[in-house]
């Protein structure tokens, strides 16, 4: 989330999910408080809803050894026991390897998981491997934004340079070719977020970015392929591929700097 509107979008999307009685999202703390009926909706469904809106859920994924399982029915019992632990998002139990892969929220402890499995008649050993920690999830997201920004910048810079130089034959098509991956690969997260918000009949910052950059891009495509639409009315067919690409690139830069700042631990001052 990057603004209060993002928090409102997530809150509305969660509130409209069948089984959710009340949802409150705090932008400052980046946390959601949800009252829901576990018989009607699961945590995995709530996480999927947030993902559909273009956002993510901070979770940890770990592997634990499970003892006492002898058949497929045992696997089902262990999975059911773990899924009933508040804060567990998803569970996968493998009978052959006798291991359970559990994805859960940060406040879930090993003691909670072990108690649930013990009560089901099985044993849960200490964590074998942390597949992904909450901090690792944030770092992975930061790397993704960084890579998309670098990619977008590498294509946007020559687009801007060409827009400042005298026009040459076929330049519009070259600009189009360079701007397209910026618009639809580097900027895909904005379209995903805008579509998720639209499905829940709302808008957010992703909607603004997607609409703004798309308007400049689509106008430029029409001016490139059908310049007669403008010249017939005495209007010069200008292209604005630099504008659409710059919007995506600069917003990605902002998102990267914000994500990087959140990843850094606060510095302790000495008095």
matplotlib code that plots the C-alpha trace (Angstrom):
import matplotlib.pyplot as plt

x = [0.0, 1.3, -1.5, -4.7, -6.8, -5.0, -6.0, -9.6, -9.5, -8.2, -10.7, -13.7, -12.5, -12.3, -15.6, -17.4, -16.0, -18.7, -18.2, -16.5, -18.4, -16.1, -12.7, -10.4, -7.2, -4.6, -2.3, 0.3, 0.8, 0.1, -2.2, -5.7, -8.1, -10.8, -13.9, -15.1, -16.9, -14.3, -17.1, -17.8, -14.4, -10.8, -7.6, -6.3, -9.4, -8.8, -5.2, -6.3, -8.7, -5.9, -3.7, -6.5, -6.6, -2.9, -1.5, 0.2, 0.0, 3.1, 3.5, 6.1, 6.4, 8.2, 8.7, 8.2, 8.6, 5.4, 5.5, 2.8, 1.2, 0.5, -2.0, -3.7, -6.4, -3.6, -2.5, -6.0, -6.2, -2.9, -3.8, -7.2, -5.6, -3.1, -5.6, -7.7, -4.9, -5.8, -3.3, -2.5, -3.0, -2.3, -1.0, 0.5, 1.3, 3.4, 3.0, 6.1, 8.5, 6.5, 6.8, 4.3, 4.7, 2.8, 2.2, 1.2, 1.0, 3.9, 2.1, 1.7, 4.2, 5.6, 4.0, 0.6, 1.2, 2.7, -0.3, -2.8, -0.9, -0.5, -4.2, -4.9, -2.8, 0.5, 3.8, 5.3, 9.0, 11.0, 11.2, 13.5, 13.6, 12.2, 11.2, 10.3, 10.3, 8.3, 11.4, 12.4, 9.0, 9.5, 13.0, 11.8, 9.1, 11.7, 14.0, 11.0, 10.2, 13.9, 14.3, 11.2, 12.3, 15.8, 14.2, 11.8, 14.5, 16.8, 14.1, 12.6, 16.0, 16.4, 12.8, 13.2, 16.5, 14.8, 11.9, 14.4, 16.2, 15.0, 12.4, 13.5, 11.6, 10.1, 10.9, 7.3, 7.4, 10.7, 9.3, 6.3, 8.4, 10.4, 7.4, 5.3, 7.3, 7.6, 3.8, 2.7, 5.6, 7.2, 3.8, 1.8, 1.4, -0.6, -3.0, -3.4, -4.2, -6.6, -8.5, -8.7, -10.1, -12.6, -13.9, -14.7, -16.3, -13.7, -10.6, -7.1, -3.7, -3.1, -6.3, -4.9, -1.5, -3.0, -5.5, -3.0, -0.2, -2.6, -4.2, -0.9, 0.1, -3.1, -3.2, 0.3, -0.5, -3.4, -1.2, 1.4, -0.9, -3.6, -2.1, -4.8, -7.3, -5.6, -4.1, -7.5, -8.7, -5.6, -4.0, -0.4, -0.2, 2.2, 3.2, 3.6, 5.4, 7.9, 5.1, 3.5, 6.9, 8.1, 4.9, 5.5, 9.3, 9.0, 6.2, 8.3, 11.2, 9.0, 7.7, 11.2, 12.5, 9.5, 10.0, 13.7, 13.1, 10.6, 13.1, 15.8, 15.7, 15.3, 18.5, 18.9, 20.0, 22.4, 21.5]
y = [0.0, 3.5, 5.8, 6.0, 5.2, 1.8, 1.0, 1.9, -0.3, -3.3, -2.7, -2.5, -5.6, -7.6, -6.3, -7.5, -11.0, -13.4, -14.5, -11.3, -9.3, -6.4, -5.3, -2.4, -1.6, 0.7, 2.3, 3.5, 0.1, -1.8, -4.2, -5.5, -6.4, -8.8, -10.3, -13.3, -16.6, -19.4, -21.7, -19.4, -18.0, -19.1, -17.1, -18.4, -16.9, -13.6, -13.6, -14.4, -11.4, -9.1, -10.5, -9.9, -6.3, -5.9, -6.1, -8.8, -10.5, -10.7, -14.4, -17.0, -20.4, -23.2, -27.0, -29.3, -33.0, -34.9, -38.2, -40.8, -40.7, -44.1, -43.4, -40.7, -40.3, -39.3, -36.6, -35.2, -35.1, -33.3, -30.8, -30.1, -29.7, -27.2, -25.3, -24.7, -22.8, -19.1, -17.4, -20.3, -19.5, -22.8, -26.3, -29.0, -32.4, -35.1, -38.7, -40.0, -37.4, -37.1, -33.3, -30.4, -27.2, -24.4, -20.8, -18.6, -15.1, -13.7, -14.0, -17.8, -19.7, -23.1, -24.0, -23.2, -25.5, -28.3, -28.2, -28.6, -31.6, -33.2, -32.9, -34.6, -37.6, -36.9, -35.1, -32.0, -31.7, -28.4, -26.4, -28.0, -25.1, -21.6, -21.4, -17.7, -15.3, -12.1, -10.0, -12.2, -11.6, -7.8, -8.1, -10.2, -7.6, -4.8, -6.7, -7.2, -3.5, -2.6, -4.9, -3.6, 0.0, -0.7, -2.4, 0.5, 3.1, 1.4, 1.7, 5.1, 6.9, 6.3, 7.1, 10.5, 11.1, 10.3, 12.6, 15.4, 14.7, 15.5, 13.0, 10.3, 7.8, 5.0, 6.7, 6.5, 2.7, 2.4, 4.5, 2.2, -0.9, 0.5, 1.8, -1.3, -3.5, -0.6, -0.1, -3.8, -5.6, -3.1, -1.5, -4.7, -4.3, -1.2, -2.9, -5.8, -3.5, -1.4, -4.5, -5.8, -2.5, -2.4, -5.9, -4.5, -1.4, 1.0, 2.9, 3.5, 4.9, 2.0, 3.0, 6.6, 5.4, 2.8, 5.2, 8.1, 6.1, 4.1, 7.3, 8.7, 5.2, 4.5, 8.1, 7.6, 4.2, 5.8, 8.7, 6.2, 3.8, 6.1, 9.6, 10.6, 10.7, 13.9, 15.4, 15.4, 17.8, 20.0, 18.6, 17.4, 13.8, 13.9, 10.8, 10.8, 7.5, 9.3, 10.5, 7.0, 5.4, 8.2, 7.9, 4.1, 4.5, 7.4, 5.6, 2.5, 4.5, 5.9, 2.4, 1.1, 3.9, 3.4, -0.4, 0.0, 2.5, 0.1, -2.8, -0.8, -1.2, 2.0, 3.6, 3.9, 7.3, 7.7, 10.3]
z = [0.0, -0.9, 0.2, 2.3, -0.9, -1.1, 2.4, 1.6, -1.5, 0.5, 3.2, 0.8, -1.0, 2.2, 3.5, 0.4, 0.7, 1.7, 5.3, 6.4, 9.0, 9.4, 8.0, 9.0, 7.3, 8.8, 6.3, 8.9, 10.5, 7.2, 9.0, 8.5, 11.3, 10.0, 11.7, 9.7, 9.9, 9.4, 8.2, 5.3, 4.4, 5.0, 5.5, 2.1, 0.5, 2.3, 1.2, -2.4, -2.3, -1.2, -4.0, -6.6, -5.5, -6.4, -2.9, -0.8, 2.6, 4.8, 5.7, 6.6, 5.1, 6.9, 6.7, 9.8, 10.2, 11.2, 13.1, 13.4, 10.0, 8.3, 5.6, 3.5, 6.2, 8.6, 6.1, 6.0, 9.8, 10.2, 7.5, 9.1, 12.5, 11.2, 9.1, 12.2, 13.9, 13.8, 11.5, 9.3, 5.6, 3.8, 4.6, 2.5, 4.1, 2.3, 3.6, 1.8, 3.2, 6.5, 6.2, 6.5, 4.6, 6.5, 5.4, 8.3, 9.6, 11.7, 15.1, 14.8, 16.9, 16.7, 20.0, 18.4, 15.5, 17.7, 20.1, 17.2, 15.8, 19.2, 19.9, 16.6, 17.7, 15.8, 16.5, 15.0, 15.1, 15.2, 12.0, 9.4, 7.0, 6.7, 3.0, 3.3, 6.2, 6.4, 5.9, 2.9, 1.3, 1.6, 0.2, -2.7, -3.5, -3.3, -5.8, -8.2, -8.2, -8.6, -11.6, -13.3, -12.7, -14.1, -17.1, -17.7, -17.2, -19.8, -22.4, -21.3, -21.5, -25.3, -25.9, -24.3, -26.1, -29.5, -28.7, -28.3, -31.6, -35.2, -36.5, -38.9, -41.0, -38.9, -35.6, -34.3, -34.8, -33.0, -30.1, -30.1, -29.9, -27.0, -25.1, -25.3, -22.9, -20.5, -20.6, -20.3, -18.6, -16.3, -15.6, -15.3, -11.5, -12.1, -14.5, -12.1, -9.2, -11.3, -12.4, -8.9, -7.7, -10.6, -9.7, -6.3, -7.8, -6.5, -7.6, -6.2, -7.2, -9.5, -11.4, -11.8, -13.1, -15.5, -17.0, -17.2, -18.9, -21.1, -22.4, -23.6, -25.0, -26.9, -28.3, -29.5, -31.1, -33.0, -34.1, -35.3, -37.2, -38.3, -38.5, -41.0, -38.2, -36.9, -40.1, -41.8, -39.2, -39.5, -36.3, -36.2, -35.2, -32.2, -30.2, -26.5, -25.9, -23.7, -21.4, -21.0, -20.3, -18.0, -15.9, -15.4, -14.8, -12.2, -10.3, -10.2, -8.9, -6.1, -5.2, -5.1, -2.9, -0.6, -0.4, 0.2, 3.1, 4.7, 4.5, 6.4, 10.2, 12.1, 13.4, 17.2, 18.3, 21.2, 23.8]

ax = plt.figure().add_subplot(projection="3d")
ax.plot(x, y, z, "-o")
ax.set_aspect("equal")
plt.show()
